[in-house]
Amino acid sequence: PAPAPVAAATKEKVPCFGAAPFFGGNEIFVGKTEWDLLTSEWGSAETGTYLRAAELKHGRSAMLATVGYAFHKLGLTLDNISPHEYLSVTQNIKFADLAAMNPVDAMKSLPAESWGQMFAAIAIVEIYELTHTGGKLAYDETVAPGLQPGGLTGDLGWNPLRITVDDRRRLVELQNGRAAMFAITAWVSAETIPGSVPLPLPW
């Protein structure tokens, strides 16, 4: 008798954490096909962990940017709350001069040293995540934890308020980050390209 055909092995689909809740207990998962391709056919569950960590980091950055942009527009700038008059005395850059600009032009007016400090702060956070596990430096690892499969999760192990981090809080952070990414993109677009955002903004 002819041998029985061998069934092609199929990977089990990786569940996606972060699907948006909707009315009636339903969930919306935009990009489900792409997620399945990246985590099941082209990658693995560790790929999904990396993608989710990337979204989490971008969301956190966007939330900081959104708050900073709103503060600038609302007049809560350093010329009103700082005892110092100058951002840079050597380059004659005053906080009041930056406050008189829109946020995008103010960022463009920062000296190279300011950009260097921001990138250095970001690099410290990234290196910390690459080299630490559970808030401790991984001395005994031959490969940095962040370079191992599934090593980058966005969890820095820093929780001074000792807040219980459950799935609901993780989902809330993801959702707020997604909203912030849309918000800062719309605000910068409206500021730099007149008419690009049809919705009326409060400024």
VEXMARZA-183391 format. One record per atom (N, C-alpha, C): x, y, z. Coordinates in Angstrom, 2 decimals. Layout:
N
{{X Y Z}}
...
***
This chain:
203
{{0.82 -1.21 0.00}}
{{0.00 0.00 0.00}}
{{0.85 1.25 0.00}}
{{0.32 2.29 -0.61}}
{{1.05 3.56 -0.67}}
{{1.14 4.18 0.72}}
{{2.28 4.81 1.02}}
{{2.43 5.44 2.35}}
{{1.44 6.59 2.51}}
{{0.97 6.75 3.73}}
{{0.02 7.83 4.01}}
{{0.71 9.18 3.86}}
{{0.02 10.16 3.28}}
{{0.63 11.49 3.12}}
{{0.96 12.09 4.48}}
{{2.11 12.74 4.53}}
{{2.55 13.39 5.77}}
{{1.97 14.79 5.83}}
{{1.25 15.09 6.91}}
{{0.67 16.42 7.05}}
{{1.75 17.45 7.34}}
{{1.64 18.59 6.70}}
{{2.62 19.66 6.91}}
{{2.51 20.19 8.33}}
{{3.67 20.36 8.95}}
{{3.67 20.88 10.32}}
{{3.28 22.35 10.33}}
{{2.41 22.70 11.21}}
{{1.98 24.09 11.32}}
{{2.26 24.58 12.73}}
{{2.75 25.79 12.80}}
{{3.02 26.40 14.09}}
{{1.73 26.85 14.74}}
{{1.70 26.74 16.05}}
{{0.54 27.24 16.78}}
{{0.59 28.76 16.81}}
{{-0.54 29.39 16.61}}
{{-0.58 30.85 16.57}}
{{-0.25 31.43 17.94}}
{{0.49 32.53 17.90}}
{{0.88 33.21 19.14}}
{{-0.22 34.20 19.51}}
{{-0.80 34.07 20.68}}
{{-1.85 35.03 21.07}}
{{-1.27 36.42 21.22}}
{{-2.06 37.41 20.86}}
{{-1.62 38.79 20.94}}
{{-2.20 39.46 22.16}}
{{-1.33 39.91 23.05}}
{{-1.79 40.72 24.17}}
{{-1.88 42.16 23.70}}
{{-2.97 42.82 24.02}}
{{-3.11 44.22 23.66}}
{{-4.23 44.50 22.68}}
{{-5.06 43.49 22.37}}
{{-6.21 43.74 21.51}}
{{-7.13 44.76 22.18}}
{{-7.65 45.69 21.39}}
{{-8.45 46.78 21.95}}
{{-9.85 46.29 22.32}}
{{-10.27 46.50 23.58}}
{{-11.63 46.09 23.96}}
{{-12.67 46.95 23.27}}
{{-13.81 46.36 22.96}}
{{-14.88 47.07 22.27}}
{{-16.18 46.75 22.98}}
{{-17.26 47.34 22.48}}
{{-18.56 47.16 23.11}}
{{-18.98 45.69 23.07}}
{{-19.73 45.29 24.09}}
{{-20.25 43.93 24.13}}
{{-19.23 42.87 24.46}}
{{-18.09 43.29 25.02}}
{{-17.06 42.32 25.37}}
{{-16.23 41.85 24.21}}
{{-16.43 42.42 23.03}}
{{-15.64 42.04 21.86}}
{{-14.30 42.76 21.87}}
{{-13.38 42.28 21.07}}
{{-12.07 42.90 20.96}}
{{-11.74 43.18 19.50}}
{{-10.98 44.26 19.29}}
{{-10.54 44.62 17.94}}
{{-9.03 44.47 17.89}}
{{-8.55 43.72 16.93}}
{{-7.12 43.50 16.78}}
{{-6.75 43.89 15.36}}
{{-6.35 45.14 15.18}}
{{-5.93 45.62 13.87}}
{{-4.54 45.07 13.57}}
{{-4.39 44.43 12.43}}
{{-3.11 43.85 12.06}}
{{-2.96 42.40 12.46}}
{{-4.07 41.69 12.63}}
{{-4.00 40.30 13.07}}
{{-3.25 39.43 12.05}}
{{-3.51 39.65 10.78}}
{{-2.83 38.85 9.74}}
{{-1.33 39.06 9.80}}
{{-0.91 40.32 9.93}}
{{0.52 40.63 10.00}}
{{1.15 40.04 11.26}}
{{0.41 40.12 12.38}}
{{0.91 39.56 13.64}}
{{1.15 38.06 13.49}}
{{0.18 37.36 12.89}}
{{0.33 35.92 12.72}}
{{1.52 35.58 11.82}}
{{1.73 36.39 10.77}}
{{2.86 36.15 9.89}}
{{4.18 36.35 10.63}}
{{4.29 37.43 11.38}}
{{5.54 37.79 12.03}}
{{5.88 36.85 13.19}}
{{4.86 36.33 13.86}}
{{5.11 35.52 15.06}}
{{5.00 34.02 14.82}}
{{4.35 33.62 13.75}}
{{4.16 32.19 13.52}}
{{4.93 31.68 12.31}}
{{4.82 32.40 11.18}}
{{5.46 31.92 9.95}}
{{6.88 32.46 9.80}}
{{7.06 33.76 10.04}}
{{8.38 34.37 9.84}}
{{9.19 34.44 11.12}}
{{8.54 34.32 12.26}}
{{9.25 34.45 13.53}}
{{8.72 33.49 14.56}}
{{8.69 33.93 15.81}}
{{8.28 33.07 16.91}}
{{7.60 33.91 17.98}}
{{7.28 33.26 19.11}}
{{6.68 33.99 20.21}}
{{7.61 35.08 20.72}}
{{8.93 34.84 20.64}}
{{9.89 35.86 21.07}}
{{9.83 37.08 20.16}}
{{9.53 36.87 18.88}}
{{9.35 37.99 17.97}}
{{8.18 38.86 18.43}}
{{7.10 38.21 18.86}}
{{5.95 38.94 19.37}}
{{6.30 39.74 20.62}}
{{7.13 39.15 21.50}}
{{7.56 39.87 22.70}}
{{8.33 41.13 22.32}}
{{9.20 41.02 21.33}}
{{9.98 42.17 20.87}}
{{9.09 43.24 20.25}}
{{8.14 42.82 19.42}}
{{7.24 43.78 18.78}}
{{6.40 44.52 19.81}}
{{5.93 43.80 20.81}}
{{5.11 44.44 21.83}}
{{5.95 45.40 22.67}}
{{7.21 45.04 22.94}}
{{8.10 45.93 23.68}}
{{8.38 47.20 22.88}}
{{8.54 47.05 21.56}}
{{8.77 48.22 20.71}}
{{7.57 49.15 20.74}}
{{6.37 48.58 20.67}}
{{5.17 49.41 20.74}}
{{5.07 50.10 22.08}}
{{5.41 49.39 23.14}}
{{5.35 49.95 24.48}}
{{6.29 51.14 24.62}}
{{7.52 51.00 24.11}}
{{8.50 52.08 24.22}}
{{8.08 53.29 23.39}}
{{7.59 53.05 22.18}}
{{7.14 54.16 21.35}}
{{5.94 54.86 22.01}}
{{5.07 54.08 22.63}}
{{3.93 54.68 23.32}}
{{4.36 55.53 24.49}}
{{5.35 55.06 25.27}}
{{5.84 55.86 26.39}}
{{6.47 57.15 25.90}}
{{7.27 57.07 24.84}}
{{7.88 58.27 24.28}}
{{6.81 59.25 23.80}}
{{5.77 58.72 23.16}}
{{4.70 59.57 22.65}}
{{3.93 60.22 23.79}}
{{3.74 59.50 24.90}}
{{3.02 60.09 26.03}}
{{3.82 61.25 26.62}}
{{5.15 61.08 26.74}}
{{5.99 62.18 27.22}}
{{5.93 63.36 26.26}}
{{6.01 63.06 24.95}}
{{5.96 64.14 23.96}}
{{4.63 64.87 23.99}}
{{3.54 64.13 24.14}}
{{2.21 64.75 24.17}}
{{2.06 65.67 25.37}}
{{2.50 65.21 26.53}}
{{2.42 66.04 27.73}}
{{3.29 67.29 27.57}}
{{4.52 67.13 27.07}}
{{5.39 68.27 26.87}}
{{4.83 69.26 25.86}}
{{4.25 68.76 24.79}}
{{3.65 69.63 23.77}}
{{2.48 70.41 24.36}}
{{1.63 69.71 25.13}}
{{0.48 70.38 25.74}}
{{0.93 71.44 26.75}}
{{1.94 71.12 27.55}}
{{2.46 72.10 28.51}}
{{2.93 73.36 27.80}}
{{3.64 73.17 26.69}}
{{4.15 74.33 25.94}}
{{2.99 75.19 25.44}}
{{1.99 74.55 24.88}}
{{0.85 75.28 24.34}}
{{0.03 75.97 25.43}}
{{0.00 75.38 26.61}}
{{-0.77 75.95 27.72}}
{{0.02 77.01 28.49}}
{{1.25 77.26 28.09}}
{{2.05 78.29 28.75}}
{{2.78 77.81 29.99}}
{{2.79 76.50 30.23}}
{{3.49 75.97 31.40}}
{{4.94 75.67 31.00}}
{{5.66 76.74 30.67}}
{{7.02 76.62 30.16}}
{{8.02 77.06 31.22}}
{{9.30 76.74 30.97}}
{{10.32 76.96 31.98}}
{{10.58 78.44 32.26}}
{{10.22 79.32 31.34}}
{{10.40 80.75 31.64}}
{{9.45 81.22 32.74}}
{{8.39 80.45 32.98}}
{{7.42 80.80 34.03}}
{{7.66 80.05 35.34}}
{{8.35 78.93 35.29}}
{{8.48 78.12 36.50}}
{{9.92 77.88 36.93}}
{{10.90 78.30 36.11}}
{{12.30 78.07 36.46}}
{{12.92 79.34 37.01}}
{{13.78 79.23 38.03}}
{{14.48 80.42 38.54}}
{{15.56 80.91 37.58}}
{{15.86 80.11 36.56}}
{{16.91 80.49 35.61}}
{{16.29 81.15 34.38}}
{{17.00 82.12 33.84}}
{{16.51 82.83 32.66}}
{{16.97 82.18 31.36}}
{{18.14 81.59 31.39}}
{{18.76 81.07 30.18}}
{{18.76 79.54 30.14}}
{{18.48 79.01 28.97}}
{{18.76 77.60 28.73}}
{{20.25 77.43 28.49}}
{{20.82 78.35 27.71}}
{{22.25 78.34 27.42}}
{{22.76 79.77 27.44}}
{{23.61 80.07 28.42}}
{{24.17 81.41 28.51}}
{{25.18 81.63 27.40}}
{{25.99 80.62 27.11}}
{{27.04 80.78 26.10}}
{{26.47 81.01 24.70}}
{{25.28 80.43 24.44}}
{{24.68 80.60 23.12}}
{{23.51 81.58 23.14}}
{{23.33 82.24 24.29}}
{{22.32 83.29 24.43}}
{{20.91 82.79 24.07}}
{{20.55 81.63 24.60}}
{{19.21 81.07 24.36}}
{{18.43 81.17 25.66}}
{{17.37 81.97 25.64}}
{{16.54 82.15 26.82}}
{{15.30 81.25 26.77}}
{{14.84 80.88 27.95}}
{{13.61 80.10 28.02}}
{{12.44 80.89 27.43}}
{{12.42 82.19 27.65}}
{{11.33 83.02 27.13}}
{{11.31 83.03 25.61}}
{{12.50 83.01 24.99}}
{{12.56 82.97 23.53}}
{{11.98 81.67 22.99}}
{{12.28 80.57 23.65}}
{{11.74 79.28 23.22}}
{{10.24 79.21 23.44}}
{{9.76 79.81 24.55}}
{{8.33 79.78 24.85}}
{{7.53 80.58 23.83}}
{{8.17 81.58 23.21}}
{{7.47 82.40 22.22}}
{{7.30 81.67 20.89}}
{{8.03 80.58 20.70}}
{{7.92 79.80 19.46}}
{{6.89 78.70 19.63}}
{{6.53 78.06 18.52}}
{{5.73 76.86 18.64}}
{{6.65 75.71 19.05}}
{{6.11 74.61 19.57}}
{{6.97 73.54 20.10}}
{{7.96 72.98 19.08}}
{{7.55 72.88 17.82}}
{{8.44 72.32 16.81}}
{{9.63 73.24 16.57}}
{{9.37 74.54 16.42}}
{{10.47 75.49 16.21}}
{{11.36 75.58 17.44}}
{{10.76 75.45 18.62}}
{{11.56 75.48 19.85}}
{{12.54 74.31 19.88}}
{{12.06 73.14 19.48}}
{{12.95 71.97 19.45}}
{{14.08 72.17 18.43}}
{{13.75 72.77 17.29}}
{{14.77 73.01 16.27}}
{{15.82 74.02 16.73}}
{{15.45 74.86 17.68}}
{{16.34 75.92 18.15}}
{{17.28 75.46 19.26}}
{{17.09 74.24 19.74}}
{{17.94 73.75 20.83}}
{{19.37 73.55 20.33}}
{{20.35 73.87 21.16}}
{{21.75 73.64 20.75}}
{{22.08 72.16 20.70}}
{{23.19 71.84 20.07}}
{{23.59 70.44 19.92}}
{{23.80 69.77 21.28}}
{{24.24 70.54 22.27}}
{{24.46 69.97 23.59}}
{{23.16 69.46 24.21}}
{{22.06 70.16 23.95}}
{{20.77 69.71 24.47}}
{{20.35 68.38 23.85}}
{{20.53 68.28 22.54}}
{{20.21 67.02 21.86}}
{{21.11 65.90 22.36}}
{{22.38 66.22 22.59}}
{{23.30 65.22 23.10}}
{{22.88 64.70 24.47}}
{{22.41 65.59 25.34}}
{{21.96 65.17 26.67}}
{{20.73 64.26 26.58}}
{{19.82 64.61 25.67}}
{{18.62 63.78 25.52}}
{{18.98 62.38 25.00}}
{{19.83 62.33 24.00}}
{{20.22 61.03 23.45}}
{{21.02 60.23 24.48}}
{{21.83 60.90 25.30}}
{{22.59 60.20 26.33}}
{{21.65 59.58 27.36}}
{{20.61 60.33 27.75}}
{{19.64 59.79 28.72}}
{{18.91 58.58 28.15}}
{{18.54 58.66 26.87}}
{{17.88 57.52 26.23}}
{{18.82 56.32 26.16}}
{{20.09 56.58 25.82}}
{{21.07 55.50 25.71}}
{{21.27 54.80 27.05}}
{{21.27 55.55 28.14}}
{{21.44 54.95 29.46}}
{{20.29 53.98 29.76}}
{{19.06 54.40 29.44}}
{{17.90 53.54 29.67}}
{{17.98 52.29 28.82}}
{{18.37 52.45 27.54}}
{{18.44 51.30 26.65}}
{{19.53 50.33 27.08}}
{{20.70 50.86 27.46}}
{{21.79 49.99 27.90}}
{{21.41 49.27 29.19}}
{{20.69 49.97 30.06}}
{{20.24 49.34 31.31}}
{{19.35 48.14 31.00}}
{{18.41 48.31 30.07}}
{{17.53 47.18 29.75}}
{{18.30 46.04 29.09}}
{{19.27 46.39 28.26}}
{{20.06 45.36 27.58}}
{{20.86 44.50 28.55}}
{{21.29 45.10 29.64}}
{{22.24 44.42 30.52}}
{{21.67 43.97 31.85}}
{{20.39 44.26 32.12}}
{{19.81 43.92 33.41}}
{{18.63 42.95 33.24}}
{{18.43 42.14 34.26}}
{{17.28 41.25 34.34}}
{{16.66 41.38 35.72}}
{{15.38 41.72 35.78}}
{{14.71 41.89 37.06}}
{{15.34 42.97 37.91}}
{{15.89 44.01 37.26}}
{{16.49 45.11 37.99}}
{{17.90 44.85 38.46}}
{{18.51 43.72 38.06}}
{{19.86 43.39 38.50}}
{{20.76 43.17 37.29}}
{{22.01 43.64 37.40}}
{{22.97 43.47 36.32}}
{{23.29 41.99 36.15}}
{{23.20 41.52 34.90}}
{{23.43 40.10 34.62}}
{{24.92 39.83 34.44}}
{{25.62 39.65 35.57}}
{{27.06 39.41 35.51}}
{{27.39 38.06 34.88}}
{{26.55 37.06 35.13}}
{{26.89 35.69 34.75}}
{{26.41 35.32 33.35}}
{{25.90 36.27 32.60}}
{{25.41 35.97 31.26}}
{{26.53 36.20 30.24}}
{{26.69 35.26 29.32}}
{{27.68 35.44 28.26}}
{{27.13 36.33 27.13}}
{{25.82 36.34 26.99}}
{{25.16 37.23 26.03}}
{{24.22 38.13 26.81}}
{{24.27 39.42 26.53}}
{{23.43 40.39 27.25}}
{{21.97 39.95 27.20}}
{{21.25 40.05 28.31}}
{{19.84 39.60 28.32}}
{{19.00 40.24 27.22}}
{{19.26 41.50 26.94}}
{{18.47 42.18 25.92}}
{{18.75 41.71 24.51}}
{{19.85 40.98 24.31}}
{{20.19 40.46 23.00}}
{{19.75 39.01 22.82}}
{{19.20 38.42 23.86}}
{{18.69 37.06 23.78}}
{{17.25 37.07 23.27}}
{{16.79 35.98 22.67}}
{{15.40 35.93 22.17}}
{{14.40 36.24 23.29}}
{{13.54 37.21 23.03}}
{{12.54 37.59 24.03}}
{{13.09 38.39 25.17}}
{{14.35 38.85 25.05}}
{{14.98 39.56 26.16}}
{{14.50 40.98 26.36}}
{{14.08 41.64 25.29}}
{{13.57 43.01 25.40}}
{{12.07 42.98 25.61}}
{{11.64 43.43 26.77}}
{{10.21 43.39 27.10}}
{{9.64 44.77 27.43}}
{{10.52 45.76 27.63}}
{{10.04 47.08 28.06}}
{{9.91 47.19 29.56}}
{{10.14 46.11 30.28}}
{{10.07 46.11 31.74}}
{{11.46 46.38 32.30}}
{{11.64 47.56 32.89}}
{{12.94 47.94 33.42}}
{{13.14 47.48 34.86}}
{{12.12 46.88 35.45}}
{{12.24 46.45 36.84}}
{{12.25 47.59 37.82}}
{{11.77 48.76 37.40}}
{{11.77 49.95 38.27}}
{{10.33 50.27 38.65}}
{{10.01 50.05 39.90}}
{{8.63 50.25 40.38}}
{{8.67 50.80 41.80}}
{{9.10 52.06 41.96}}
{{9.28 52.61 43.31}}
{{7.98 52.70 44.11}}
{{6.84 52.81 43.44}}
{{5.56 52.89 44.14}}
{{4.99 51.50 44.44}}
{{5.68 50.47 43.97}}
{{5.28 49.08 44.21}}
{{3.82 48.84 43.75}}
{{3.52 49.35 42.58}}
{{2.19 49.16 41.99}}
{{2.09 47.74 41.45}}
{{0.99 47.09 41.71}}
{{0.76 45.75 41.17}}
{{0.50 45.85 39.67}}
{{1.41 45.32 38.89}}
{{1.30 45.40 37.43}}
{{0.60 44.14 36.93}}
{{-0.69 44.27 36.61}}
{{-1.46 43.14 36.09}}
{{-1.79 43.38 34.63}}
{{-2.51 42.45 34.03}}
{{-2.83 42.57 32.60}}
{{-3.66 43.81 32.31}}
{{-4.53 44.21 33.22}}
{{-5.35 45.40 32.99}}
{{-4.47 46.64 32.90}}
{{-3.50 46.77 33.81}}
{{-2.62 47.93 33.79}}
{{-1.73 47.91 32.54}}
{{-1.27 46.73 32.14}}
{{-0.47 46.65 30.92}}
{{-1.28 47.09 29.71}}
{{-2.54 46.67 29.66}}
{{-3.40 47.05 28.53}}
{{-3.67 48.54 28.54}}
{{-3.89 49.12 29.72}}
{{-4.14 50.56 29.83}}
{{-2.94 51.35 29.32}}
{{-1.72 50.90 29.69}}
{{-0.53 51.61 29.23}}
{{-0.40 51.53 27.71}}
{{-0.66 50.35 27.15}}
{{-0.60 50.20 25.70}}
{{-1.61 51.11 25.00}}
{{-2.84 51.12 25.53}}
{{-3.90 51.92 24.90}}
{{-3.59 53.41 24.99}}
{{-3.11 53.86 26.15}}
{{-2.75 55.28 26.28}}
{{-1.59 55.63 25.37}}
{{-0.64 54.71 25.23}}
{{0.47 54.96 24.33}}
{{0.03 55.05 22.88}}
{{-0.91 54.20 22.49}}
{{-1.42 54.27 21.12}}
{{-2.13 55.60 20.87}}
{{-2.94 56.02 21.83}}
{{-3.64 57.31 21.69}}
{{-2.65 58.46 21.61}}
{{-1.58 58.39 22.42}}
{{-0.58 59.45 22.41}}
{{0.18 59.50 21.09}}
{{0.44 58.33 20.49}}
{{1.13 58.32 19.20}}
{{0.30 59.01 18.13}}
{{-1.01 58.77 18.14}}
{{-1.89 59.47 17.21}}
{{-1.91 60.96 17.52}}
{{-1.98 61.32 18.80}}
{{-2.10 62.72 19.19}}
{{-0.87 63.53 18.80}}
{{0.32 63.03 19.14}}
{{1.52 63.82 18.84}}
{{1.76 63.90 17.34}}
{{1.40 62.84 16.61}}
{{1.53 62.88 15.15}}
{{0.61 63.94 14.56}}
{{-0.63 64.00 15.05}}
{{-1.58 64.99 14.55}}
{{-1.15 66.40 14.90}}
{{-0.68 66.61 16.11}}
{{-0.29 67.95 16.53}}
{{0.92 68.47 15.75}}
{{1.92 67.62 15.58}}
{{3.10 68.05 14.82}}
{{2.74 68.28 13.36}}
{{1.89 67.44 12.80}}
{{1.45 67.63 11.41}}
{{0.69 68.94 11.25}}
{{-0.22 69.21 12.18}}
{{-1.00 70.44 12.11}}
{{-0.11 71.67 12.25}}
{{0.97 71.54 13.04}}
{{1.87 72.67 13.28}}
{{2.76 72.96 12.09}}
{{3.17 71.90 11.39}}
{{4.16 72.07 10.32}}
{{3.55 72.09 8.92}}
{{2.37 71.47 8.76}}
{{1.73 71.42 7.43}}
{{0.31 71.96 7.59}}
{{0.09 73.23 7.35}}
{{-1.25 73.81 7.52}}
{{-2.29 73.07 6.68}}
{{-3.41 72.74 7.33}}
{{-4.49 72.06 6.65}}
{{-4.34 70.55 6.57}}
{{-3.26 70.02 7.12}}
{{-3.05 68.58 7.03}}
{{-3.95 67.80 7.96}}
{{-4.39 68.43 9.03}}
{{-5.31 67.79 9.98}}
{{-6.64 68.51 9.91}}
{{-7.68 67.87 9.41}}
{{-8.96 68.56 9.22}}
{{-9.70 68.86 10.50}}
{{-9.40 68.16 11.59}}
{{-10.13 68.40 12.83}}
{{-9.66 69.70 13.48}}
{{-10.60 70.51 13.95}}
{{-10.18 71.77 14.62}}
{{-9.54 71.44 15.95}}
{{-8.35 72.01 16.16}}
{{-7.62 71.82 17.40}}
{{-7.79 73.05 18.30}}
{{-7.68 72.89 19.61}}
{{-7.92 74.02 20.51}}
{{-6.90 75.15 20.38}}
{{-5.85 74.96 19.61}}
{{-4.92 76.04 19.35}}
{{-4.63 76.12 17.86}}
***
